[in-house]
């Protein structure tokens, strides 16, 4: 069976969430305690509106994170980390979904 980029990303995100929730068996991932959401977005040279739409993140939530009113949970920090490091793969996977 051929694994698609989307399946690989989803498996990685699921493993990251399990690890962040305390299930360390077989997980070799690091979910950062904090993440510079604005920095991730700016690295990709996207407006808040573009970033939110591309990665299916609520615009109000994105703004709250960037302005320090709230913080992404562990699953979202993992997703943002994958976006930062492998945004092209995430883009391909989300286009194919």
mmCIF file as gemmi writes it, N, C-alpha and C atoms, coordinates in Angstrom:
data_model
loop_
_atom_site.group_PDB
_atom_site.id
_atom_site.type_symbol
_atom_site.label_atom_id
_atom_site.label_alt_id
_atom_site.label_comp_id
_atom_site.label_asym_id
_atom_site.label_entity_id
_atom_site.label_seq_id
_atom_site.pdbx_PDB_ins_code
_atom_site.Cartn_x
_atom_site.Cartn_y
_atom_site.Cartn_z
_atom_site.occupancy
_atom_site.B_iso_or_equiv
_atom_site.pdbx_formal_charge
_atom_site.auth_seq_id
_atom_site.auth_asym_id
_atom_site.pdbx_PDB_model_num
ATOM 1 N N . UNK Axp A 1 ? 0.855 -1.181 0 1 0 ? 1 A 1
ATOM 2 C CA . UNK Axp A 1 ? 0 0 0 1 0 ? 1 A 1
ATOM 3 C C . UNK Axp A 1 ? 0.898 1.24 0 1 0 ? 1 A 1
ATOM 4 N N . UNK Axp A 2 ? 0.637 2.159 -0.884 1 0 ? 2 A 1
ATOM 5 C CA . UNK Axp A 2 ? 1.398 3.389 -0.978 1 0 ? 2 A 1
ATOM 6 C C . UNK Axp A 2 ? 0.842 4.415 -0.005 1 0 ? 2 A 1
ATOM 7 N N . UNK Axp A 3 ? 1.74 5.008 0.788 1 0 ? 3 A 1
ATOM 8 C CA . UNK Axp A 3 ? 1.32 6.05 1.723 1 0 ? 3 A 1
ATOM 9 C C . UNK Axp A 3 ? 1.425 7.398 1.03 1 0 ? 3 A 1
ATOM 10 N N . UNK Axp A 4 ? 0.377 8.165 1.124 1 0 ? 4 A 1
ATOM 11 C CA . UNK Axp A 4 ? 0.394 9.5 0.536 1 0 ? 4 A 1
ATOM 12 C C . UNK Axp A 4 ? 1.037 10.468 1.519 1 0 ? 4 A 1
ATOM 13 N N . UNK Axp A 5 ? 1.413 11.62 1.02 1 0 ? 5 A 1
ATOM 14 C CA . UNK Axp A 5 ? 1.981 12.653 1.889 1 0 ? 5 A 1
ATOM 15 C C . UNK Axp A 5 ? 0.992 13.019 2.986 1 0 ? 5 A 1
ATOM 16 N N . UNK Axp A 6 ? -0.291 13.094 2.637 1 0 ? 6 A 1
ATOM 17 C CA . UNK Axp A 6 ? -1.311 13.425 3.633 1 0 ? 6 A 1
ATOM 18 C C . UNK Axp A 6 ? -1.324 12.392 4.75 1 0 ? 6 A 1
ATOM 19 N N . UNK Axp A 7 ? -1.298 11.105 4.389 1 0 ? 7 A 1
ATOM 20 C CA . UNK Axp A 7 ? -1.315 10.049 5.405 1 0 ? 7 A 1
ATOM 21 C C . UNK Axp A 7 ? -0.078 10.121 6.284 1 0 ? 7 A 1
ATOM 22 N N . UNK Axp A 8 ? 1.064 10.397 5.7 1 0 ? 8 A 1
ATOM 23 C CA . UNK Axp A 8 ? 2.29 10.506 6.481 1 0 ? 8 A 1
ATOM 24 C C . UNK Axp A 8 ? 2.22 11.68 7.45 1 0 ? 8 A 1
ATOM 25 N N . UNK Axp A 9 ? 1.697 12.801 6.977 1 0 ? 9 A 1
ATOM 26 C CA . UNK Axp A 9 ? 1.561 13.973 7.849 1 0 ? 9 A 1
ATOM 27 C C . UNK Axp A 9 ? 0.582 13.677 8.972 1 0 ? 9 A 1
ATOM 28 N N . UNK Axp A 10 ? -0.562 13.068 8.627 1 0 ? 10 A 1
ATOM 29 C CA . UNK Axp A 10 ? -1.557 12.746 9.647 1 0 ? 10 A 1
ATOM 30 C C . UNK Axp A 10 ? -0.985 11.786 10.687 1 0 ? 10 A 1
ATOM 31 N N . UNK Axp A 11 ? -0.248 10.778 10.249 1 0 ? 11 A 1
ATOM 32 C CA . UNK Axp A 11 ? 0.353 9.836 11.191 1 0 ? 11 A 1
ATOM 33 C C . UNK Axp A 11 ? 1.335 10.563 12.112 1 0 ? 11 A 1
ATOM 34 N N . UNK Axp A 12 ? 2.107 11.465 11.548 1 0 ? 12 A 1
ATOM 35 C CA . UNK Axp A 12 ? 3.051 12.237 12.356 1 0 ? 12 A 1
ATOM 36 C C . UNK Axp A 12 ? 2.345 13.122 13.362 1 0 ? 12 A 1
ATOM 37 N N . UNK Axp A 13 ? 1.278 13.768 12.934 1 0 ? 13 A 1
ATOM 38 C CA . UNK Axp A 13 ? 0.514 14.615 13.85 1 0 ? 13 A 1
ATOM 39 C C . UNK Axp A 13 ? -0.133 13.782 14.946 1 0 ? 13 A 1
ATOM 40 N N . UNK Axp A 14 ? -0.687 12.64 14.59 1 0 ? 14 A 1
ATOM 41 C CA . UNK Axp A 14 ? -1.31 11.777 15.597 1 0 ? 14 A 1
ATOM 42 C C . UNK Axp A 14 ? -0.272 11.279 16.592 1 0 ? 14 A 1
ATOM 43 N N . UNK Axp A 15 ? 0.906 10.923 16.119 1 0 ? 15 A 1
ATOM 44 C CA . UNK Axp A 15 ? 1.975 10.493 17.021 1 0 ? 15 A 1
ATOM 45 C C . UNK Axp A 15 ? 2.406 11.636 17.927 1 0 ? 15 A 1
ATOM 46 N N . UNK Axp A 16 ? 2.471 12.846 17.373 1 0 ? 16 A 1
ATOM 47 C CA . UNK Axp A 16 ? 2.86 14.01 18.17 1 0 ? 16 A 1
ATOM 48 C C . UNK Axp A 16 ? 1.844 14.271 19.27 1 0 ? 16 A 1
ATOM 49 N N . UNK Axp A 17 ? 0.569 14.146 18.954 1 0 ? 17 A 1
ATOM 50 C CA . UNK Axp A 17 ? -0.477 14.362 19.957 1 0 ? 17 A 1
ATOM 51 C C . UNK Axp A 17 ? -0.387 13.289 21.038 1 0 ? 17 A 1
ATOM 52 N N . UNK Axp A 18 ? -0.223 12.025 20.631 1 0 ? 18 A 1
ATOM 53 C CA . UNK Axp A 18 ? -0.086 10.946 21.624 1 0 ? 18 A 1
ATOM 54 C C . UNK Axp A 18 ? 1.098 11.22 22.541 1 0 ? 18 A 1
ATOM 55 N N . UNK Axp A 19 ? 2.204 11.626 21.963 1 0 ? 19 A 1
ATOM 56 C CA . UNK Axp A 19 ? 3.402 11.917 22.75 1 0 ? 19 A 1
ATOM 57 C C . UNK Axp A 19 ? 3.142 13.075 23.713 1 0 ? 19 A 1
ATOM 58 N N . UNK Axp A 20 ? 2.525 14.139 23.215 1 0 ? 20 A 1
ATOM 59 C CA . UNK Axp A 20 ? 2.248 15.31 24.05 1 0 ? 20 A 1
ATOM 60 C C . UNK Axp A 20 ? 1.302 14.96 25.191 1 0 ? 20 A 1
ATOM 61 N N . UNK Axp A 21 ? 0.457 13.963 24.984 1 0 ? 21 A 1
ATOM 62 C CA . UNK Axp A 21 ? -0.482 13.54 26.017 1 0 ? 21 A 1
ATOM 63 C C . UNK Axp A 21 ? 0.121 12.497 26.942 1 0 ? 21 A 1
ATOM 64 N N . UNK Axp A 22 ? 1.387 12.161 26.755 1 0 ? 22 A 1
ATOM 65 C CA . UNK Axp A 22 ? 2.074 11.275 27.685 1 0 ? 22 A 1
ATOM 66 C C . UNK Axp A 22 ? 2.35 9.877 27.186 1 0 ? 22 A 1
ATOM 67 N N . UNK Axp A 23 ? 1.905 9.519 25.992 1 0 ? 23 A 1
ATOM 68 C CA . UNK Axp A 23 ? 2.168 8.204 25.43 1 0 ? 23 A 1
ATOM 69 C C . UNK Axp A 23 ? 3.483 8.264 24.671 1 0 ? 23 A 1
ATOM 70 N N . UNK Axp A 24 ? 4.559 7.853 25.337 1 0 ? 24 A 1
ATOM 71 C CA . UNK Axp A 24 ? 5.883 7.973 24.74 1 0 ? 24 A 1
ATOM 72 C C . UNK Axp A 24 ? 6.304 6.724 23.984 1 0 ? 24 A 1
ATOM 73 N N . UNK Axp A 25 ? 5.495 5.657 24.004 1 0 ? 25 A 1
ATOM 74 C CA . UNK Axp A 25 ? 5.864 4.4 23.358 1 0 ? 25 A 1
ATOM 75 C C . UNK Axp A 25 ? 6.025 4.589 21.859 1 0 ? 25 A 1
ATOM 76 N N . UNK Axp A 26 ? 7.229 4.432 21.388 1 0 ? 26 A 1
ATOM 77 C CA . UNK Axp A 26 ? 7.505 4.501 19.962 1 0 ? 26 A 1
ATOM 78 C C . UNK Axp A 26 ? 7.529 5.894 19.364 1 0 ? 26 A 1
ATOM 79 N N . UNK Axp A 27 ? 7.205 6.881 20.143 1 0 ? 27 A 1
ATOM 80 C CA . UNK Axp A 27 ? 7.163 8.244 19.606 1 0 ? 27 A 1
ATOM 81 C C . UNK Axp A 27 ? 8.542 8.877 19.684 1 0 ? 27 A 1
ATOM 82 N N . UNK Axp A 28 ? 8.982 9.416 18.584 1 0 ? 28 A 1
ATOM 83 C CA . UNK Axp A 28 ? 10.248 10.123 18.541 1 0 ? 28 A 1
ATOM 84 C C . UNK Axp A 28 ? 9.961 11.486 17.935 1 0 ? 28 A 1
ATOM 85 N N . UNK Axp A 29 ? 9.197 12.276 18.664 1 0 ? 29 A 1
ATOM 86 C CA . UNK Axp A 29 ? 8.814 13.592 18.184 1 0 ? 29 A 1
ATOM 87 C C . UNK Axp A 29 ? 9.017 14.614 19.29 1 0 ? 29 A 1
ATOM 88 N N . UNK Axp A 30 ? 9.091 15.85 18.876 1 0 ? 30 A 1
ATOM 89 C CA . UNK Axp A 30 ? 9.187 16.944 19.839 1 0 ? 30 A 1
ATOM 90 C C . UNK Axp A 30 ? 8.136 17.976 19.485 1 0 ? 30 A 1
ATOM 91 N N . UNK Axp A 31 ? 7.19 18.16 20.388 1 0 ? 31 A 1
ATOM 92 C CA . UNK Axp A 31 ? 6.194 19.207 20.212 1 0 ? 31 A 1
ATOM 93 C C . UNK Axp A 31 ? 6.647 20.37 21.083 1 0 ? 31 A 1
ATOM 94 N N . UNK Axp A 32 ? 6.952 21.502 20.469 1 0 ? 32 A 1
ATOM 95 C CA . UNK Axp A 32 ? 7.452 22.618 21.263 1 0 ? 32 A 1
ATOM 96 C C . UNK Axp A 32 ? 6.403 23.11 22.264 1 0 ? 32 A 1
ATOM 97 N N . UNK Axp A 33 ? 6.874 23.555 23.411 1 0 ? 33 A 1
ATOM 98 C CA . UNK Axp A 33 ? 5.982 24.106 24.43 1 0 ? 33 A 1
ATOM 99 C C . UNK Axp A 33 ? 5.34 25.405 23.942 1 0 ? 33 A 1
ATOM 100 N N . UNK Axp A 34 ? 6.083 26.162 23.17 1 0 ? 34 A 1
ATOM 101 C CA . UNK Axp A 34 ? 5.565 27.402 22.599 1 0 ? 34 A 1
ATOM 102 C C . UNK Axp A 34 ? 5.972 27.444 21.131 1 0 ? 34 A 1
ATOM 103 N N . UNK Axp A 35 ? 5.277 28.273 20.386 1 0 ? 35 A 1
ATOM 104 C CA . UNK Axp A 35 ? 5.622 28.451 18.978 1 0 ? 35 A 1
ATOM 105 C C . UNK Axp A 35 ? 5.295 29.89 18.587 1 0 ? 35 A 1
ATOM 106 N N . UNK Axp A 36 ? 6.145 30.453 17.786 1 0 ? 36 A 1
ATOM 107 C CA . UNK Axp A 36 ? 5.945 31.82 17.301 1 0 ? 36 A 1
ATOM 108 C C . UNK Axp A 36 ? 5.039 31.767 16.076 1 0 ? 36 A 1
ATOM 109 N N . UNK Axp A 37 ? 3.751 31.836 16.313 1 0 ? 37 A 1
ATOM 110 C CA . UNK Axp A 37 ? 2.777 31.693 15.227 1 0 ? 37 A 1
ATOM 111 C C . UNK Axp A 37 ? 2.986 32.769 14.17 1 0 ? 37 A 1
ATOM 112 N N . UNK Axp A 38 ? 3.172 34.001 14.599 1 0 ? 38 A 1
ATOM 113 C CA . UNK Axp A 38 ? 3.413 35.086 13.642 1 0 ? 38 A 1
ATOM 114 C C . UNK Axp A 38 ? 4.683 34.798 12.838 1 0 ? 38 A 1
ATOM 115 N N . UNK Axp A 39 ? 5.71 34.295 13.498 1 0 ? 39 A 1
ATOM 116 C CA . UNK Axp A 39 ? 6.954 33.969 12.812 1 0 ? 39 A 1
ATOM 117 C C . UNK Axp A 39 ? 6.762 32.892 11.756 1 0 ? 39 A 1
ATOM 118 N N . UNK Axp A 40 ? 5.96 31.868 12.075 1 0 ? 40 A 1
ATOM 119 C CA . UNK Axp A 40 ? 5.667 30.822 11.087 1 0 ? 40 A 1
ATOM 120 C C . UNK Axp A 40 ? 4.992 31.446 9.873 1 0 ? 40 A 1
ATOM 121 N N . UNK Axp A 41 ? 3.976 32.249 10.138 1 0 ? 41 A 1
ATOM 122 C CA . UNK Axp A 41 ? 3.22 32.884 9.046 1 0 ? 41 A 1
ATOM 123 C C . UNK Axp A 41 ? 4.113 33.794 8.218 1 0 ? 41 A 1
ATOM 124 N N . UNK Axp A 42 ? 4.915 34.604 8.885 1 0 ? 42 A 1
ATOM 125 C CA . UNK Axp A 42 ? 5.775 35.554 8.161 1 0 ? 42 A 1
ATOM 126 C C . UNK Axp A 42 ? 6.853 34.837 7.358 1 0 ? 42 A 1
ATOM 127 N N . UNK Axp A 43 ? 7.349 33.711 7.869 1 0 ? 43 A 1
ATOM 128 C CA . UNK Axp A 43 ? 8.331 32.928 7.119 1 0 ? 43 A 1
ATOM 129 C C . UNK Axp A 43 ? 7.761 32.505 5.773 1 0 ? 43 A 1
ATOM 130 N N . UNK Axp A 44 ? 6.466 32.218 5.756 1 0 ? 44 A 1
ATOM 131 C CA . UNK Axp A 44 ? 5.82 31.804 4.517 1 0 ? 44 A 1
ATOM 132 C C . UNK Axp A 44 ? 5.337 32.985 3.684 1 0 ? 44 A 1
ATOM 133 N N . UNK Axp A 45 ? 5.544 34.205 4.21 1 0 ? 45 A 1
ATOM 134 C CA . UNK Axp A 45 ? 5.165 35.438 3.5 1 0 ? 45 A 1
ATOM 135 C C . UNK Axp A 45 ? 3.675 35.465 3.149 1 0 ? 45 A 1
ATOM 136 N N . UNK Axp A 46 ? 2.845 35.108 4.15 1 0 ? 46 A 1
ATOM 137 C CA . UNK Axp A 46 ? 1.407 35.106 3.967 1 0 ? 46 A 1
ATOM 138 C C . UNK Axp A 46 ? 0.762 36.101 4.917 1 0 ? 46 A 1
ATOM 139 N N . UNK Axp A 47 ? -0.314 36.717 4.467 1 0 ? 47 A 1
ATOM 140 C CA . UNK Axp A 47 ? -1.105 37.563 5.356 1 0 ? 47 A 1
ATOM 141 C C . UNK Axp A 47 ? -1.838 36.65 6.341 1 0 ? 47 A 1
ATOM 142 N N . UNK Axp A 48 ? -2.399 37.245 7.376 1 0 ? 48 A 1
ATOM 143 C CA . UNK Axp A 48 ? -3.186 36.45 8.309 1 0 ? 48 A 1
ATOM 144 C C . UNK Axp A 48 ? -4.332 35.753 7.582 1 0 ? 48 A 1
ATOM 145 N N . UNK Axp A 49 ? -4.994 36.474 6.708 1 0 ? 49 A 1
ATOM 146 C CA . UNK Axp A 49 ? -6.119 35.914 5.967 1 0 ? 49 A 1
ATOM 147 C C . UNK Axp A 49 ? -5.685 34.744 5.082 1 0 ? 49 A 1
ATOM 148 N N . UNK Axp A 50 ? -4.573 34.913 4.38 1 0 ? 50 A 1
ATOM 149 C CA . UNK Axp A 50 ? -4.071 33.852 3.504 1 0 ? 50 A 1
ATOM 150 C C . UNK Axp A 50 ? -3.668 32.621 4.311 1 0 ? 50 A 1
ATOM 151 N N . UNK Axp A 51 ? -2.941 32.828 5.405 1 0 ? 51 A 1
ATOM 152 C CA . UNK Axp A 51 ? -2.471 31.719 6.23 1 0 ? 51 A 1
ATOM 153 C C . UNK Axp A 51 ? -3.656 30.956 6.818 1 0 ? 51 A 1
ATOM 154 N N . UNK Axp A 52 ? -4.614 31.69 7.375 1 0 ? 52 A 1
ATOM 155 C CA . UNK Axp A 52 ? -5.786 31.062 7.984 1 0 ? 52 A 1
ATOM 156 C C . UNK Axp A 52 ? -6.554 30.232 6.954 1 0 ? 52 A 1
ATOM 157 N N . UNK Axp A 53 ? -6.76 30.787 5.775 1 0 ? 53 A 1
ATOM 158 C CA . UNK Axp A 53 ? -7.505 30.075 4.73 1 0 ? 53 A 1
ATOM 159 C C . UNK Axp A 53 ? -6.734 28.854 4.235 1 0 ? 53 A 1
ATOM 160 N N . UNK Axp A 54 ? -5.449 29.01 3.997 1 0 ? 54 A 1
ATOM 161 C CA . UNK Axp A 54 ? -4.649 27.911 3.444 1 0 ? 54 A 1
ATOM 162 C C . UNK Axp A 54 ? -4.581 26.72 4.393 1 0 ? 54 A 1
ATOM 163 N N . UNK Axp A 55 ? -4.469 26.983 5.689 1 0 ? 55 A 1
ATOM 164 C CA . UNK Axp A 55 ? -4.264 25.898 6.651 1 0 ? 55 A 1
ATOM 165 C C . UNK Axp A 55 ? -5.484 25.626 7.52 1 0 ? 55 A 1
ATOM 166 N N . UNK Axp A 56 ? -6.642 26.166 7.097 1 0 ? 56 A 1
ATOM 167 C CA . UNK Axp A 56 ? -7.916 25.899 7.768 1 0 ? 56 A 1
ATOM 168 C C . UNK Axp A 56 ? -7.863 26.21 9.267 1 0 ? 56 A 1
ATOM 169 N N . UNK Axp A 57 ? -7.382 27.395 9.558 1 0 ? 57 A 1
ATOM 170 C CA . UNK Axp A 57 ? -7.315 27.892 10.93 1 0 ? 57 A 1
ATOM 171 C C . UNK Axp A 57 ? -8.236 29.108 10.993 1 0 ? 57 A 1
ATOM 172 N N . UNK Axp A 58 ? -9.058 29.174 12.001 1 0 ? 58 A 1
ATOM 173 C CA . UNK Axp A 58 ? -9.948 30.322 12.138 1 0 ? 58 A 1
ATOM 174 C C . UNK Axp A 58 ? -9.151 31.611 12.241 1 0 ? 58 A 1
ATOM 175 N N . UNK Axp A 59 ? -9.565 32.617 11.494 1 0 ? 59 A 1
ATOM 176 C CA . UNK Axp A 59 ? -8.841 33.887 11.472 1 0 ? 59 A 1
ATOM 177 C C . UNK Axp A 59 ? -8.812 34.536 12.855 1 0 ? 59 A 1
ATOM 178 N N . UNK Axp A 60 ? -9.928 34.513 13.557 1 0 ? 60 A 1
ATOM 179 C CA . UNK Axp A 60 ? -9.965 35.099 14.903 1 0 ? 60 A 1
ATOM 180 C C . UNK Axp A 60 ? -9.019 34.366 15.839 1 0 ? 60 A 1
ATOM 181 N N . UNK Axp A 61 ? -8.988 33.05 15.733 1 0 ? 61 A 1
ATOM 182 C CA . UNK Axp A 61 ? -8.083 32.254 16.574 1 0 ? 61 A 1
ATOM 183 C C . UNK Axp A 61 ? -6.628 32.59 16.25 1 0 ? 61 A 1
ATOM 184 N N . UNK Axp A 62 ? -6.298 32.673 14.965 1 0 ? 62 A 1
ATOM 185 C CA . UNK Axp A 62 ? -4.946 33.023 14.546 1 0 ? 62 A 1
ATOM 186 C C . UNK Axp A 62 ? -4.539 34.376 15.135 1 0 ? 62 A 1
ATOM 187 N N . UNK Axp A 63 ? -5.431 35.339 15.035 1 0 ? 63 A 1
ATOM 188 C CA . UNK Axp A 63 ? -5.14 36.671 15.58 1 0 ? 63 A 1
ATOM 189 C C . UNK Axp A 63 ? -4.953 36.615 17.095 1 0 ? 63 A 1
ATOM 190 N N . UNK Axp A 64 ? -5.772 35.83 17.784 1 0 ? 64 A 1
ATOM 191 C CA . UNK Axp A 64 ? -5.617 35.691 19.237 1 0 ? 64 A 1
ATOM 192 C C . UNK Axp A 64 ? -4.242 35.118 19.578 1 0 ? 64 A 1
ATOM 193 N N . UNK Axp A 65 ? -3.8 34.115 18.839 1 0 ? 65 A 1
ATOM 194 C CA . UNK Axp A 65 ? -2.483 33.538 19.086 1 0 ? 65 A 1
ATOM 195 C C . UNK Axp A 65 ? -1.39 34.571 18.856 1 0 ? 65 A 1
ATOM 196 N N . UNK Axp A 66 ? -1.471 35.263 17.732 1 0 ? 66 A 1
ATOM 197 C CA . UNK Axp A 66 ? -0.427 36.219 17.391 1 0 ? 66 A 1
ATOM 198 C C . UNK Axp A 66 ? -0.373 37.382 18.375 1 0 ? 66 A 1
ATOM 199 N N . UNK Axp A 67 ? -1.496 37.732 18.964 1 0 ? 67 A 1
ATOM 200 C CA . UNK Axp A 67 ? -1.536 38.853 19.898 1 0 ? 67 A 1
ATOM 201 C C . UNK Axp A 67 ? -1.427 38.403 21.351 1 0 ? 67 A 1
ATOM 202 N N . UNK Axp A 68 ? -1.192 37.103 21.58 1 0 ? 68 A 1
ATOM 203 C CA . UNK Axp A 68 ? -0.962 36.597 22.921 1 0 ? 68 A 1
ATOM 204 C C . UNK Axp A 68 ? -2.199 36.474 23.8 1 0 ? 68 A 1
ATOM 205 N N . UNK Axp A 69 ? -3.379 36.516 23.206 1 0 ? 69 A 1
ATOM 206 C CA . UNK Axp A 69 ? -4.613 36.376 23.997 1 0 ? 69 A 1
ATOM 207 C C . UNK Axp A 69 ? -4.932 34.923 24.304 1 0 ? 69 A 1
ATOM 208 N N . UNK Axp A 70 ? -4.418 34.014 23.485 1 0 ? 70 A 1
ATOM 209 C CA . UNK Axp A 70 ? -4.553 32.58 23.727 1 0 ? 70 A 1
ATOM 210 C C . UNK Axp A 70 ? -3.373 31.886 23.06 1 0 ? 70 A 1
ATOM 211 N N . UNK Axp A 71 ? -3.252 30.573 23.29 1 0 ? 71 A 1
ATOM 212 C CA . UNK Axp A 71 ? -2.103 29.831 22.784 1 0 ? 71 A 1
ATOM 213 C C . UNK Axp A 71 ? -2.581 28.549 22.129 1 0 ? 71 A 1
ATOM 214 N N . UNK Axp A 72 ? -1.894 28.11 21.083 1 0 ? 72 A 1
ATOM 215 C CA . UNK Axp A 72 ? -2.272 26.86 20.429 1 0 ? 72 A 1
ATOM 216 C C . UNK Axp A 72 ? -2.051 25.668 21.359 1 0 ? 72 A 1
ATOM 217 N N . UNK Axp A 73 ? -2.959 24.683 21.285 1 0 ? 73 A 1
ATOM 218 C CA . UNK Axp A 73 ? -2.783 23.462 22.07 1 0 ? 73 A 1
ATOM 219 C C . UNK Axp A 73 ? -1.679 22.608 21.436 1 0 ? 73 A 1
ATOM 220 N N . UNK Axp A 74 ? -1.387 21.472 22.046 1 0 ? 74 A 1
ATOM 221 C CA . UNK Axp A 74 ? -0.257 20.654 21.582 1 0 ? 74 A 1
ATOM 222 C C . UNK Axp A 74 ? -0.45 20.157 20.146 1 0 ? 74 A 1
ATOM 223 N N . UNK Axp A 75 ? -1.671 19.769 19.788 1 0 ? 75 A 1
ATOM 224 C CA . UNK Axp A 75 ? -1.905 19.293 18.421 1 0 ? 75 A 1
ATOM 225 C C . UNK Axp A 75 ? -1.672 20.416 17.418 1 0 ? 75 A 1
ATOM 226 N N . UNK Axp A 76 ? -2.132 21.611 17.748 1 0 ? 76 A 1
ATOM 227 C CA . UNK Axp A 76 ? -1.94 22.736 16.83 1 0 ? 76 A 1
ATOM 228 C C . UNK Axp A 76 ? -0.472 23.154 16.78 1 0 ? 76 A 1
ATOM 229 N N . UNK Axp A 77 ? 0.238 23.079 17.91 1 0 ? 77 A 1
ATOM 230 C CA . UNK Axp A 77 ? 1.677 23.387 17.876 1 0 ? 77 A 1
ATOM 231 C C . UNK Axp A 77 ? 2.404 22.384 16.987 1 0 ? 77 A 1
ATOM 232 N N . UNK Axp A 78 ? 1.982 21.12 17.035 1 0 ? 78 A 1
ATOM 233 C CA . UNK Axp A 78 ? 2.585 20.11 16.158 1 0 ? 78 A 1
ATOM 234 C C . UNK Axp A 78 ? 2.283 20.439 14.698 1 0 ? 78 A 1
ATOM 235 N N . UNK Axp A 79 ? 1.034 20.784 14.4 1 0 ? 79 A 1
ATOM 236 C CA . UNK Axp A 79 ? 0.632 21.139 13.039 1 0 ? 79 A 1
ATOM 237 C C . UNK Axp A 79 ? 1.412 22.348 12.539 1 0 ? 79 A 1
ATOM 238 N N . UNK Axp A 80 ? 1.532 23.364 13.371 1 0 ? 80 A 1
ATOM 239 C CA . UNK Axp A 80 ? 2.28 24.563 12.987 1 0 ? 80 A 1
ATOM 240 C C . UNK Axp A 80 ? 3.759 24.256 12.767 1 0 ? 80 A 1
ATOM 241 N N . UNK Axp A 81 ? 4.3 23.341 13.56 1 0 ? 81 A 1
ATOM 242 C CA . UNK Axp A 81 ? 5.699 22.937 13.383 1 0 ? 81 A 1
ATOM 243 C C . UNK Axp A 81 ? 5.88 22.243 12.04 1 0 ? 81 A 1
ATOM 244 N N . UNK Axp A 82 ? 4.936 21.376 11.695 1 0 ? 82 A 1
ATOM 245 C CA . UNK Axp A 82 ? 5.006 20.693 10.397 1 0 ? 82 A 1
ATOM 246 C C . UNK Axp A 82 ? 4.861 21.701 9.264 1 0 ? 82 A 1
ATOM 247 N N . UNK Axp A 83 ? 3.954 22.655 9.426 1 0 ? 83 A 1
ATOM 248 C CA . UNK Axp A 83 ? 3.796 23.704 8.411 1 0 ? 83 A 1
ATOM 249 C C . UNK Axp A 83 ? 5.114 24.457 8.235 1 0 ? 83 A 1
ATOM 250 N N . UNK Axp A 84 ? 5.745 24.812 9.333 1 0 ? 84 A 1
ATOM 251 C CA . UNK Axp A 84 ? 7.001 25.563 9.264 1 0 ? 84 A 1
ATOM 252 C C . UNK Axp A 84 ? 8.088 24.768 8.556 1 0 ? 84 A 1
ATOM 253 N N . UNK Axp A 85 ? 8.216 23.492 8.894 1 0 ? 85 A 1
ATOM 254 C CA . UNK Axp A 85 ? 9.325 22.689 8.378 1 0 ? 85 A 1
ATOM 255 C C . UNK Axp A 85 ? 9.035 22.02 7.041 1 0 ? 85 A 1
ATOM 256 N N . UNK Axp A 86 ? 7.761 21.747 6.749 1 0 ? 86 A 1
ATOM 257 C CA . UNK Axp A 86 ? 7.393 20.996 5.538 1 0 ? 86 A 1
ATOM 258 C C . UNK Axp A 86 ? 6.139 21.572 4.887 1 0 ? 86 A 1
ATOM 259 N N . UNK Axp A 87 ? 6.076 22.892 4.744 1 0 ? 87 A 1
ATOM 260 C CA . UNK Axp A 87 ? 4.853 23.51 4.242 1 0 ? 87 A 1
ATOM 261 C C . UNK Axp A 87 ? 4.474 23.035 2.852 1 0 ? 87 A 1
ATOM 262 N N . UNK Axp A 88 ? 5.434 22.7 2.023 1 0 ? 88 A 1
ATOM 263 C CA . UNK Axp A 88 ? 5.102 22.232 0.679 1 0 ? 88 A 1
ATOM 264 C C . UNK Axp A 88 ? 4.369 20.892 0.738 1 0 ? 88 A 1
ATOM 265 N N . UNK Axp A 89 ? 4.813 20.002 1.636 1 0 ? 89 A 1
ATOM 266 C CA . UNK Axp A 89 ? 4.141 18.703 1.793 1 0 ? 89 A 1
ATOM 267 C C . UNK Axp A 89 ? 2.736 18.903 2.36 1 0 ? 89 A 1
ATOM 268 N N . UNK Axp A 90 ? 2.594 19.81 3.322 1 0 ? 90 A 1
ATOM 269 C CA . UNK Axp A 90 ? 1.272 20.095 3.879 1 0 ? 90 A 1
ATOM 270 C C . UNK Axp A 90 ? 0.359 20.657 2.789 1 0 ? 90 A 1
ATOM 271 N N . UNK Axp A 91 ? 0.866 21.578 2.008 1 0 ? 91 A 1
ATOM 272 C CA . UNK Axp A 91 ? 0.075 22.155 0.917 1 0 ? 91 A 1
ATOM 273 C C . UNK Axp A 91 ? -0.381 21.081 -0.062 1 0 ? 91 A 1
ATOM 274 N N . UNK Axp A 92 ? 0.535 20.192 -0.448 1 0 ? 92 A 1
ATOM 275 C CA . UNK Axp A 92 ? 0.178 19.097 -1.373 1 0 ? 92 A 1
ATOM 276 C C . UNK Axp A 92 ? -0.887 18.192 -0.757 1 0 ? 92 A 1
ATOM 277 N N . UNK Axp A 93 ? -0.691 17.841 0.511 1 0 ? 93 A 1
ATOM 278 C CA . UNK Axp A 93 ? -1.625 16.94 1.173 1 0 ? 93 A 1
ATOM 279 C C . UNK Axp A 93 ? -3.01 17.561 1.293 1 0 ? 93 A 1
ATOM 280 N N . UNK Axp A 94 ? -3.068 18.829 1.626 1 0 ? 94 A 1
ATOM 281 C CA . UNK Axp A 94 ? -4.355 19.483 1.794 1 0 ? 94 A 1
ATOM 282 C C . UNK Axp A 94 ? -5.052 19.713 0.45 1 0 ? 94 A 1
ATOM 283 N N . UNK Axp A 95 ? -4.288 19.934 -0.602 1 0 ? 95 A 1
ATOM 284 C CA . UNK Axp A 95 ? -4.894 20.059 -1.93 1 0 ? 95 A 1
ATOM 285 C C . UNK Axp A 95 ? -5.482 18.738 -2.383 1 0 ? 95 A 1
ATOM 286 N N . UNK Axp A 96 ? -4.846 17.621 -2 1 0 ? 96 A 1
ATOM 287 C CA . UNK Axp A 96 ? -5.285 16.29 -2.426 1 0 ? 96 A 1
ATOM 288 C C . UNK Axp A 96 ? -6.465 15.776 -1.603 1 0 ? 96 A 1
ATOM 289 N N . UNK Axp A 97 ? -6.691 16.377 -0.444 1 0 ? 97 A 1
ATOM 290 C CA . UNK Axp A 97 ? -7.736 15.858 0.469 1 0 ? 97 A 1
ATOM 291 C C . UNK Axp A 97 ? -9.119 16.138 -0.029 1 0 ? 97 A 1
